[in-house]
Amino acid sequence: MGIKSYNPYTPSRRNMTGSDFNEITKKTPEKSLLDVKRKNAGRNNQGKITVRHQGGGNRQKYRVIDFKR
């Protein structure tokens, strides 16, 4: 595994390193094991906003894990 270094935009980040997991993970997850994570963005069953400042962001996926295998 490689070592990832960070740009020093704070004093603690100057000496910070982390693991690079590109040898043990694929670039993209298996498409048949992905499921859509649906958002409701702070809306109730009528579609009205009940919680403020919710919504937006990137689309997220839910990774299905088969524990019986």
mmCIF file of the N, C-alpha and C atoms, coordinates in Angstrom:
data_MODEL
# 
_entry.id   MODEL 
# 
loop_
_atom_site.group_PDB 
_atom_site.id 
_atom_site.type_symbol 
_atom_site.label_atom_id 
_atom_site.label_alt_id 
_atom_site.label_comp_id 
_atom_site.label_asym_id 
_atom_site.label_entity_id 
_atom_site.label_seq_id 
_atom_site.pdbx_PDB_ins_code 
_atom_site.Cartn_x 
_atom_site.Cartn_y 
_atom_site.Cartn_z 
_atom_site.occupancy 
_atom_site.B_iso_or_equiv 
_atom_site.pdbx_formal_charge 
_atom_site.auth_seq_id 
_atom_site.auth_comp_id 
_atom_site.auth_asym_id 
_atom_site.auth_atom_id 
_atom_site.pdbx_PDB_model_num 
ATOM 1   N N  . MET A 1 1  ? 0.839   -1.184  0.000   1.00 0.00 ? 1  MET A N  1 
ATOM 2   C CA . MET A 1 1  ? 0.000   0.000   0.000   1.00 0.00 ? 1  MET A CA 1 
ATOM 3   C C  . MET A 1 1  ? 0.877   1.237   0.000   1.00 0.00 ? 1  MET A C  1 
ATOM 4   N N  . GLY A 1 2  ? 0.451   2.224   -0.740  1.00 0.00 ? 2  GLY A N  1 
ATOM 5   C CA . GLY A 1 2  ? 1.181   3.477   -0.791  1.00 0.00 ? 2  GLY A CA 1 
ATOM 6   C C  . GLY A 1 2  ? 0.827   4.384   0.369   1.00 0.00 ? 2  GLY A C  1 
ATOM 7   N N  . ILE A 1 3  ? 1.630   5.418   0.519   1.00 0.00 ? 3  ILE A N  1 
ATOM 8   C CA . ILE A 1 3  ? 1.399   6.399   1.580   1.00 0.00 ? 3  ILE A CA 1 
ATOM 9   C C  . ILE A 1 3  ? 0.968   7.697   0.933   1.00 0.00 ? 3  ILE A C  1 
ATOM 10  N N  . LYS A 1 4  ? -0.128  8.243   1.412   1.00 0.00 ? 4  LYS A N  1 
ATOM 11  C CA . LYS A 1 4  ? -0.696  9.467   0.865   1.00 0.00 ? 4  LYS A CA 1 
ATOM 12  C C  . LYS A 1 4  ? -0.277  10.629  1.751   1.00 0.00 ? 4  LYS A C  1 
ATOM 13  N N  . SER A 1 5  ? 0.249   11.694  1.145   1.00 0.00 ? 5  SER A N  1 
ATOM 14  C CA . SER A 1 5  ? 0.606   12.890  1.905   1.00 0.00 ? 5  SER A CA 1 
ATOM 15  C C  . SER A 1 5  ? -0.376  13.995  1.558   1.00 0.00 ? 5  SER A C  1 
ATOM 16  N N  . TYR A 1 6  ? -0.560  14.914  2.477   1.00 0.00 ? 6  TYR A N  1 
ATOM 17  C CA . TYR A 1 6  ? -1.560  15.956  2.340   1.00 0.00 ? 6  TYR A CA 1 
ATOM 18  C C  . TYR A 1 6  ? -0.900  17.306  2.127   1.00 0.00 ? 6  TYR A C  1 
ATOM 19  N N  . ASN A 1 7  ? -1.622  18.228  1.512   1.00 0.00 ? 7  ASN A N  1 
ATOM 20  C CA . ASN A 1 7  ? -1.119  19.585  1.340   1.00 0.00 ? 7  ASN A CA 1 
ATOM 21  C C  . ASN A 1 7  ? -1.156  20.324  2.672   1.00 0.00 ? 7  ASN A C  1 
ATOM 22  N N  . PRO A 1 8  ? -0.115  21.099  2.997   1.00 0.00 ? 8  PRO A N  1 
ATOM 23  C CA . PRO A 1 8  ? -0.051  21.742  4.317   1.00 0.00 ? 8  PRO A CA 1 
ATOM 24  C C  . PRO A 1 8  ? -0.820  23.051  4.381   1.00 0.00 ? 8  PRO A C  1 
ATOM 25  N N  . TYR A 1 9  ? -2.126  22.969  4.528   1.00 0.00 ? 9  TYR A N  1 
ATOM 26  C CA . TYR A 1 9  ? -2.894  24.203  4.706   1.00 0.00 ? 9  TYR A CA 1 
ATOM 27  C C  . TYR A 1 9  ? -3.111  24.522  6.176   1.00 0.00 ? 9  TYR A C  1 
ATOM 28  N N  . THR A 1 10 ? -2.743  23.629  7.085   1.00 0.00 ? 10 THR A N  1 
ATOM 29  C CA . THR A 1 10 ? -2.661  23.923  8.518   1.00 0.00 ? 10 THR A CA 1 
ATOM 30  C C  . THR A 1 10 ? -1.356  23.309  9.023   1.00 0.00 ? 10 THR A C  1 
ATOM 31  N N  . PRO A 1 11 ? -0.848  23.741  10.173  1.00 0.00 ? 11 PRO A N  1 
ATOM 32  C CA . PRO A 1 11 ? 0.406   23.173  10.670  1.00 0.00 ? 11 PRO A CA 1 
ATOM 33  C C  . PRO A 1 11 ? 0.345   21.669  10.951  1.00 0.00 ? 11 PRO A C  1 
ATOM 34  N N  . SER A 1 12 ? -0.800  21.167  11.364  1.00 0.00 ? 12 SER A N  1 
ATOM 35  C CA . SER A 1 12 ? -0.884  19.733  11.641  1.00 0.00 ? 12 SER A CA 1 
ATOM 36  C C  . SER A 1 12 ? -0.940  18.908  10.365  1.00 0.00 ? 12 SER A C  1 
ATOM 37  N N  . ARG A 1 13 ? -1.434  19.490  9.281   1.00 0.00 ? 13 ARG A N  1 
ATOM 38  C CA . ARG A 1 13 ? -1.492  18.773  8.011   1.00 0.00 ? 13 ARG A CA 1 
ATOM 39  C C  . ARG A 1 13 ? -0.123  18.640  7.359   1.00 0.00 ? 13 ARG A C  1 
ATOM 40  N N  . ARG A 1 14 ? 0.850   19.416  7.788   1.00 0.00 ? 14 ARG A N  1 
ATOM 41  C CA . ARG A 1 14 ? 2.171   19.408  7.150   1.00 0.00 ? 14 ARG A CA 1 
ATOM 42  C C  . ARG A 1 14 ? 2.850   18.052  7.285   1.00 0.00 ? 14 ARG A C  1 
ATOM 43  N N  . ASN A 1 15 ? 2.698   17.402  8.424   1.00 0.00 ? 15 ASN A N  1 
ATOM 44  C CA . ASN A 1 15 ? 3.342   16.110  8.663   1.00 0.00 ? 15 ASN A CA 1 
ATOM 45  C C  . ASN A 1 15 ? 2.358   14.950  8.620   1.00 0.00 ? 15 ASN A C  1 
ATOM 46  N N  . MET A 1 16 ? 1.142   15.189  8.142   1.00 0.00 ? 16 MET A N  1 
ATOM 47  C CA . MET A 1 16 ? 0.115   14.158  8.172   1.00 0.00 ? 16 MET A CA 1 
ATOM 48  C C  . MET A 1 16 ? 0.246   13.231  6.967   1.00 0.00 ? 16 MET A C  1 
ATOM 49  N N  . THR A 1 17 ? 0.155   11.931  7.213   1.00 0.00 ? 17 THR A N  1 
ATOM 50  C CA . THR A 1 17 ? 0.153   10.944  6.141   1.00 0.00 ? 17 THR A CA 1 
ATOM 51  C C  . THR A 1 17 ? -0.990  9.971   6.383   1.00 0.00 ? 17 THR A C  1 
ATOM 52  N N  . GLY A 1 18 ? -1.360  9.263   5.333   1.00 0.00 ? 18 GLY A N  1 
ATOM 53  C CA . GLY A 1 18 ? -2.433  8.286   5.442   1.00 0.00 ? 18 GLY A CA 1 
ATOM 54  C C  . GLY A 1 18 ? -2.209  7.159   4.457   1.00 0.00 ? 18 GLY A C  1 
ATOM 55  N N  . SER A 1 19 ? -2.970  6.102   4.597   1.00 0.00 ? 19 SER A N  1 
ATOM 56  C CA . SER A 1 19 ? -2.833  4.945   3.724   1.00 0.00 ? 19 SER A CA 1 
ATOM 57  C C  . SER A 1 19 ? -3.545  5.193   2.404   1.00 0.00 ? 19 SER A C  1 
ATOM 58  N N  . ASP A 1 20 ? -2.956  4.677   1.353   1.00 0.00 ? 20 ASP A N  1 
ATOM 59  C CA . ASP A 1 20 ? -3.551  4.745   0.028   1.00 0.00 ? 20 ASP A CA 1 
ATOM 60  C C  . ASP A 1 20 ? -4.052  3.342   -0.306  1.00 0.00 ? 20 ASP A C  1 
ATOM 61  N N  . PHE A 1 21 ? -5.364  3.179   -0.428  1.00 0.00 ? 21 PHE A N  1 
ATOM 62  C CA . PHE A 1 21 ? -5.962  1.852   -0.537  1.00 0.00 ? 21 PHE A CA 1 
ATOM 63  C C  . PHE A 1 21 ? -6.164  1.408   -1.985  1.00 0.00 ? 21 PHE A C  1 
ATOM 64  N N  . ASN A 1 22 ? -5.430  1.989   -2.927  1.00 0.00 ? 22 ASN A N  1 
ATOM 65  C CA . ASN A 1 22 ? -5.712  1.671   -4.330  1.00 0.00 ? 22 ASN A CA 1 
ATOM 66  C C  . ASN A 1 22 ? -5.268  0.262   -4.711  1.00 0.00 ? 22 ASN A C  1 
ATOM 67  N N  . GLU A 1 23 ? -4.428  -0.403  -3.931  1.00 0.00 ? 23 GLU A N  1 
ATOM 68  C CA . GLU A 1 23 ? -4.027  -1.768  -4.260  1.00 0.00 ? 23 GLU A CA 1 
ATOM 69  C C  . GLU A 1 23 ? -5.062  -2.796  -3.810  1.00 0.00 ? 23 GLU A C  1 
ATOM 70  N N  . ILE A 1 24 ? -5.863  -2.467  -2.794  1.00 0.00 ? 24 ILE A N  1 
ATOM 71  C CA . ILE A 1 24 ? -6.801  -3.462  -2.266  1.00 0.00 ? 24 ILE A CA 1 
ATOM 72  C C  . ILE A 1 24 ? -8.247  -3.147  -2.611  1.00 0.00 ? 24 ILE A C  1 
ATOM 73  N N  . THR A 1 25 ? -8.508  -2.058  -3.311  1.00 0.00 ? 25 THR A N  1 
ATOM 74  C CA . THR A 1 25 ? -9.873  -1.742  -3.711  1.00 0.00 ? 25 THR A CA 1 
ATOM 75  C C  . THR A 1 25 ? -9.922  -1.504  -5.208  1.00 0.00 ? 25 THR A C  1 
ATOM 76  N N  . LYS A 1 26 ? -11.093 -1.745  -5.782  1.00 0.00 ? 26 LYS A N  1 
ATOM 77  C CA . LYS A 1 26 ? -11.306 -1.408  -7.175  1.00 0.00 ? 26 LYS A CA 1 
ATOM 78  C C  . LYS A 1 26 ? -11.651 0.070   -7.278  1.00 0.00 ? 26 LYS A C  1 
ATOM 79  N N  . LYS A 1 27 ? -11.534 0.600   -8.459  1.00 0.00 ? 27 LYS A N  1 
ATOM 80  C CA . LYS A 1 27 ? -11.834 2.018   -8.651  1.00 0.00 ? 27 LYS A CA 1 
ATOM 81  C C  . LYS A 1 27 ? -13.323 2.292   -8.509  1.00 0.00 ? 27 LYS A C  1 
ATOM 82  N N  . THR A 1 28 ? -14.135 1.420   -9.067  1.00 0.00 ? 28 THR A N  1 
ATOM 83  C CA . THR A 1 28 ? -15.581 1.593   -8.971  1.00 0.00 ? 28 THR A CA 1 
ATOM 84  C C  . THR A 1 28 ? -16.177 0.348   -8.324  1.00 0.00 ? 28 THR A C  1 
ATOM 85  N N  . PRO A 1 29 ? -17.201 0.477   -7.506  1.00 0.00 ? 29 PRO A N  1 
ATOM 86  C CA . PRO A 1 29 ? -17.807 -0.704  -6.890  1.00 0.00 ? 29 PRO A CA 1 
ATOM 87  C C  . PRO A 1 29 ? -18.592 -1.526  -7.912  1.00 0.00 ? 29 PRO A C  1 
ATOM 88  N N  . GLU A 1 30 ? -18.846 -2.775  -7.564  1.00 0.00 ? 30 GLU A N  1 
ATOM 89  C CA . GLU A 1 30 ? -19.603 -3.665  -8.443  1.00 0.00 ? 30 GLU A CA 1 
ATOM 90  C C  . GLU A 1 30 ? -21.023 -3.139  -8.593  1.00 0.00 ? 30 GLU A C  1 
ATOM 91  N N  . LYS A 1 31 ? -21.441 -2.974  -9.842  1.00 0.00 ? 31 LYS A N  1 
ATOM 92  C CA . LYS A 1 31 ? -22.701 -2.286  -10.095 1.00 0.00 ? 31 LYS A CA 1 
ATOM 93  C C  . LYS A 1 31 ? -23.912 -3.103  -9.666  1.00 0.00 ? 31 LYS A C  1 
ATOM 94  N N  . SER A 1 32 ? -23.799 -4.435  -9.694  1.00 0.00 ? 32 SER A N  1 
ATOM 95  C CA . SER A 1 32 ? -24.945 -5.252  -9.304  1.00 0.00 ? 32 SER A CA 1 
ATOM 96  C C  . SER A 1 32 ? -25.158 -5.255  -7.792  1.00 0.00 ? 32 SER A C  1 
ATOM 97  N N  . LEU A 1 33 ? -24.155 -4.815  -7.023  1.00 0.00 ? 33 LEU A N  1 
ATOM 98  C CA . LEU A 1 33 ? -24.277 -4.779  -5.567  1.00 0.00 ? 33 LEU A CA 1 
ATOM 99  C C  . LEU A 1 33 ? -24.606 -3.392  -5.047  1.00 0.00 ? 33 LEU A C  1 
ATOM 100 N N  . LEU A 1 34 ? -24.967 -2.469  -5.929  1.00 0.00 ? 34 LEU A N  1 
ATOM 101 C CA . LEU A 1 34 ? -25.325 -1.119  -5.511  1.00 0.00 ? 34 LEU A CA 1 
ATOM 102 C C  . LEU A 1 34 ? -26.829 -0.943  -5.544  1.00 0.00 ? 34 LEU A C  1 
ATOM 103 N N  . ASP A 1 35 ? -27.331 -0.161  -4.616  1.00 0.00 ? 35 ASP A N  1 
ATOM 104 C CA . ASP A 1 35 ? -28.746 0.155   -4.563  1.00 0.00 ? 35 ASP A CA 1 
ATOM 105 C C  . ASP A 1 35 ? -28.874 1.657   -4.348  1.00 0.00 ? 35 ASP A C  1 
ATOM 106 N N  . VAL A 1 36 ? -29.980 2.236   -4.766  1.00 0.00 ? 36 VAL A N  1 
ATOM 107 C CA . VAL A 1 36 ? -30.172 3.675   -4.667  1.00 0.00 ? 36 VAL A CA 1 
ATOM 108 C C  . VAL A 1 36 ? -30.543 4.034   -3.237  1.00 0.00 ? 36 VAL A C  1 
ATOM 109 N N  . LYS A 1 37 ? -29.901 5.048   -2.700  1.00 0.00 ? 37 LYS A N  1 
ATOM 110 C CA . LYS A 1 37 ? -30.263 5.576   -1.384  1.00 0.00 ? 37 LYS A CA 1 
ATOM 111 C C  . LYS A 1 37 ? -31.145 6.789   -1.625  1.00 0.00 ? 37 LYS A C  1 
ATOM 112 N N  . ARG A 1 38 ? -32.429 6.640   -1.346  1.00 0.00 ? 38 ARG A N  1 
ATOM 113 C CA . ARG A 1 38 ? -33.379 7.696   -1.673  1.00 0.00 ? 38 ARG A CA 1 
ATOM 114 C C  . ARG A 1 38 ? -33.396 8.765   -0.594  1.00 0.00 ? 38 ARG A C  1 
ATOM 115 N N  . LYS A 1 39 ? -33.569 9.996   -1.031  1.00 0.00 ? 39 LYS A N  1 
ATOM 116 C CA . LYS A 1 39 ? -33.597 11.128  -0.111  1.00 0.00 ? 39 LYS A CA 1 
ATOM 117 C C  . LYS A 1 39 ? -35.017 11.671  -0.009  1.00 0.00 ? 39 LYS A C  1 
ATOM 118 N N  . ASN A 1 40 ? -35.356 12.234  1.137   1.00 0.00 ? 40 ASN A N  1 
ATOM 119 C CA . ASN A 1 40 ? -36.640 12.916  1.229   1.00 0.00 ? 40 ASN A CA 1 
ATOM 120 C C  . ASN A 1 40 ? -36.461 14.399  1.505   1.00 0.00 ? 40 ASN A C  1 
ATOM 121 N N  . ALA A 1 41 ? -35.250 14.835  1.808   1.00 0.00 ? 41 ALA A N  1 
ATOM 122 C CA . ALA A 1 41 ? -34.885 16.257  1.891   1.00 0.00 ? 41 ALA A CA 1 
ATOM 123 C C  . ALA A 1 41 ? -35.759 17.036  2.852   1.00 0.00 ? 41 ALA A C  1 
ATOM 124 N N  . GLY A 1 42 ? -36.102 16.433  3.994   1.00 0.00 ? 42 GLY A N  1 
ATOM 125 C CA . GLY A 1 42 ? -36.854 17.138  5.016   1.00 0.00 ? 42 GLY A CA 1 
ATOM 126 C C  . GLY A 1 42 ? -38.317 17.315  4.704   1.00 0.00 ? 42 GLY A C  1 
ATOM 127 N N  . ARG A 1 43 ? -38.865 16.453  3.840   1.00 0.00 ? 43 ARG A N  1 
ATOM 128 C CA . ARG A 1 43 ? -40.268 16.569  3.471   1.00 0.00 ? 43 ARG A CA 1 
ATOM 129 C C  . ARG A 1 43 ? -41.061 15.398  4.045   1.00 0.00 ? 43 ARG A C  1 
ATOM 130 N N  . ASN A 1 44 ? -42.334 15.646  4.357   1.00 0.00 ? 44 ASN A N  1 
ATOM 131 C CA . ASN A 1 44 ? -43.178 14.601  4.924   1.00 0.00 ? 44 ASN A CA 1 
ATOM 132 C C  . ASN A 1 44 ? -43.933 13.889  3.809   1.00 0.00 ? 44 ASN A C  1 
ATOM 133 N N  . ASN A 1 45 ? -44.974 13.111  4.168   1.00 0.00 ? 45 ASN A N  1 
ATOM 134 C CA . ASN A 1 45 ? -45.701 12.343  3.163   1.00 0.00 ? 45 ASN A CA 1 
ATOM 135 C C  . ASN A 1 45 ? -46.538 13.223  2.244   1.00 0.00 ? 45 ASN A C  1 
ATOM 136 N N  . GLN A 1 46 ? -46.786 14.478  2.629   1.00 0.00 ? 46 GLN A N  1 
ATOM 137 C CA . GLN A 1 46 ? -47.513 15.394  1.754   1.00 0.00 ? 46 GLN A CA 1 
ATOM 138 C C  . GLN A 1 46 ? -46.582 16.158  0.817   1.00 0.00 ? 46 GLN A C  1 
ATOM 139 N N  . GLY A 1 47 ? -45.291 16.024  1.005   1.00 0.00 ? 47 GLY A N  1 
ATOM 140 C CA . GLY A 1 47 ? -44.336 16.739  0.172   1.00 0.00 ? 47 GLY A CA 1 
ATOM 141 C C  . GLY A 1 47 ? -43.987 18.114  0.684   1.00 0.00 ? 47 GLY A C  1 
ATOM 142 N N  . LYS A 1 48 ? -44.470 18.461  1.863   1.00 0.00 ? 48 LYS A N  1 
ATOM 143 C CA . LYS A 1 48 ? -44.184 19.779  2.426   1.00 0.00 ? 48 LYS A CA 1 
ATOM 144 C C  . LYS A 1 48 ? -42.889 19.741  3.224   1.00 0.00 ? 48 LYS A C  1 
ATOM 145 N N  . ILE A 1 49 ? -42.165 20.848  3.209   1.00 0.00 ? 49 ILE A N  1 
ATOM 146 C CA . ILE A 1 49 ? -40.917 20.946  3.954   1.00 0.00 ? 49 ILE A CA 1 
ATOM 147 C C  . ILE A 1 49 ? -41.238 21.055  5.439   1.00 0.00 ? 49 ILE A C  1 
ATOM 148 N N  . THR A 1 50 ? -40.751 20.091  6.223   1.00 0.00 ? 50 THR A N  1 
ATOM 149 C CA . THR A 1 50 ? -40.960 20.111  7.663   1.00 0.00 ? 50 THR A CA 1 
ATOM 150 C C  . THR A 1 50 ? -39.660 20.352  8.419   1.00 0.00 ? 50 THR A C  1 
ATOM 151 N N  . VAL A 1 51 ? -38.516 20.098  7.793   1.00 0.00 ? 51 VAL A N  1 
ATOM 152 C CA . VAL A 1 51 ? -37.207 20.346  8.395   1.00 0.00 ? 51 VAL A CA 1 
ATOM 153 C C  . VAL A 1 51 ? -36.444 21.258  7.452   1.00 0.00 ? 51 VAL A C  1 
ATOM 154 N N  . ARG A 1 52 ? -35.973 22.373  7.969   1.00 0.00 ? 52 ARG A N  1 
ATOM 155 C CA . ARG A 1 52 ? -35.292 23.340  7.119   1.00 0.00 ? 52 ARG A CA 1 
ATOM 156 C C  . ARG A 1 52 ? -33.839 22.937  6.866   1.00 0.00 ? 52 ARG A C  1 
ATOM 157 N N  . HIS A 1 53 ? -33.285 23.502  5.803   1.00 0.00 ? 53 HIS A N  1 
ATOM 158 C CA . HIS A 1 53 ? -31.867 23.378  5.435   1.00 0.00 ? 53 HIS A CA 1 
ATOM 159 C C  . HIS A 1 53 ? -31.475 21.939  5.103   1.00 0.00 ? 53 HIS A C  1 
ATOM 160 N N  . GLN A 1 54 ? -32.380 21.163  4.569   1.00 0.00 ? 54 GLN A N  1 
ATOM 161 C CA . GLN A 1 54 ? -32.077 19.798  4.159   1.00 0.00 ? 54 GLN A CA 1 
ATOM 162 C C  . GLN A 1 54 ? -32.112 19.728  2.639   1.00 0.00 ? 54 GLN A C  1 
ATOM 163 N N  . GLY A 1 55 ? -31.436 18.735  2.086   1.00 0.00 ? 55 GLY A N  1 
ATOM 164 C CA . GLY A 1 55 ? -31.513 18.491  0.657   1.00 0.00 ? 55 GLY A CA 1 
ATOM 165 C C  . GLY A 1 55 ? -30.248 18.875  -0.070  1.00 0.00 ? 55 GLY A C  1 
ATOM 166 N N  . GLY A 1 56 ? -30.213 18.522  -1.351  1.00 0.00 ? 56 GLY A N  1 
ATOM 167 C CA . GLY A 1 56 ? -29.046 18.794  -2.169  1.00 0.00 ? 56 GLY A CA 1 
ATOM 168 C C  . GLY A 1 56 ? -27.968 17.745  -1.952  1.00 0.00 ? 56 GLY A C  1 
ATOM 169 N N  . GLY A 1 57 ? -26.755 18.089  -2.315  1.00 0.00 ? 57 GLY A N  1 
ATOM 170 C CA . GLY A 1 57 ? -25.628 17.183  -2.134  1.00 0.00 ? 57 GLY A CA 1 
ATOM 171 C C  . GLY A 1 57 ? -25.485 16.219  -3.289  1.00 0.00 ? 57 GLY A C  1 
ATOM 172 N N  . ASN A 1 58 ? -24.433 15.417  -3.228  1.00 0.00 ? 58 ASN A N  1 
ATOM 173 C CA . ASN A 1 58 ? -24.169 14.437  -4.261  1.00 0.00 ? 58 ASN A CA 1 
ATOM 174 C C  . ASN A 1 58 ? -25.095 13.239  -4.102  1.00 0.00 ? 58 ASN A C  1 
ATOM 175 N N  . ARG A 1 59 ? -25.302 12.545  -5.194  1.00 0.00 ? 59 ARG A N  1 
ATOM 176 C CA . ARG A 1 59 ? -26.129 11.345  -5.157  1.00 0.00 ? 59 ARG A CA 1 
ATOM 177 C C  . ARG A 1 59 ? -25.350 10.228  -4.475  1.00 0.00 ? 59 ARG A C  1 
ATOM 178 N N  . GLN A 1 60 ? -25.984 9.544   -3.536  1.00 0.00 ? 60 GLN A N  1 
ATOM 179 C CA . GLN A 1 60 ? -25.318 8.496   -2.777  1.00 0.00 ? 60 GLN A CA 1 
ATOM 180 C C  . GLN A 1 60 ? -25.905 7.142   -3.130  1.00 0.00 ? 60 GLN A C  1 
ATOM 181 N N  . LYS A 1 61 ? -25.069 6.129   -3.025  1.00 0.00 ? 61 LYS A N  1 
ATOM 182 C CA . LYS A 1 61 ? -25.478 4.758   -3.270  1.00 0.00 ? 61 LYS A CA 1 
ATOM 183 C C  . LYS A 1 61 ? -25.362 3.970   -1.980  1.00 0.00 ? 61 LYS A C  1 
ATOM 184 N N  . TYR A 1 62 ? -26.113 2.883   -1.900  1.00 0.00 ? 62 TYR A N  1 
ATOM 185 C CA . TYR A 1 62 ? -26.082 1.978   -0.766  1.00 0.00 ? 62 TYR A CA 1 
ATOM 186 C C  . TYR A 1 62 ? -25.460 0.679   -1.247  1.00 0.00 ? 62 TYR A C  1 
ATOM 187 N N  . ARG A 1 63 ? -24.374 0.244   -0.607  1.00 0.00 ? 63 ARG A N  1 
ATOM 188 C CA . ARG A 1 63 ? -23.691 -0.963  -1.045  1.00 0.00 ? 63 ARG A CA 1 
ATOM 189 C C  . ARG A 1 63 ? -24.286 -2.173  -0.329  1.00 0.00 ? 63 ARG A C  1 
ATOM 190 N N  . VAL A 1 64 ? -24.837 -3.102  -1.103  1.00 0.00 ? 64 VAL A N  1 
ATOM 191 C CA . VAL A 1 64 ? -25.488 -4.288  -0.560  1.00 0.00 ? 64 VAL A CA 1 
ATOM 192 C C  . VAL A 1 64 ? -24.415 -5.331  -0.260  1.00 0.00 ? 64 VAL A C  1 
ATOM 193 N N  . ILE A 1 65 ? -24.429 -5.872  0.962   1.00 0.00 ? 65 ILE A N  1 
ATOM 194 C CA . ILE A 1 65 ? -23.470 -6.897  1.368   1.00 0.00 ? 65 ILE A CA 1 
ATOM 195 C C  . ILE A 1 65 ? -24.230 -8.195  1.587   1.00 0.00 ? 65 ILE A C  1 
ATOM 196 N N  . ASP A 1 66 ? -23.784 -9.260  0.918   1.00 0.00 ? 66 ASP A N  1 
ATOM 197 C CA . ASP A 1 66 ? -24.421 -10.564 1.038   1.00 0.00 ? 66 ASP A CA 1 
ATOM 198 C C  . ASP A 1 66 ? -23.727 -11.337 2.157   1.00 0.00 ? 66 ASP A C  1 
ATOM 199 N N  . PHE A 1 67 ? -24.346 -11.382 3.350   1.00 0.00 ? 67 PHE A N  1 
ATOM 200 C CA . PHE A 1 67 ? -23.734 -12.055 4.488   1.00 0.00 ? 67 PHE A CA 1 
ATOM 201 C C  . PHE A 1 67 ? -23.920 -13.571 4.432   1.00 0.00 ? 67 PHE A C  1 
ATOM 202 N N  . LYS A 1 68 ? -24.814 -14.063 3.580   1.00 0.00 ? 68 LYS A N  1 
ATOM 203 C CA . LYS A 1 68 ? -25.072 -15.496 3.507   1.00 0.00 ? 68 LYS A CA 1 
ATOM 204 C C  . LYS A 1 68 ? -24.066 -16.222 2.619   1.00 0.00 ? 68 LYS A C  1 
ATOM 205 N N  . ARG A 1 69 ? -23.246 -15.473 1.907   1.00 0.00 ? 69 ARG A N  1 
ATOM 206 C CA . ARG A 1 69 ? -22.318 -16.087 0.978   1.00 0.00 ? 69 ARG A CA 1 
ATOM 207 C C  . ARG A 1 69 ? -21.108 -16.649 1.695   1.00 0.00 ? 69 ARG A C  1 
# 
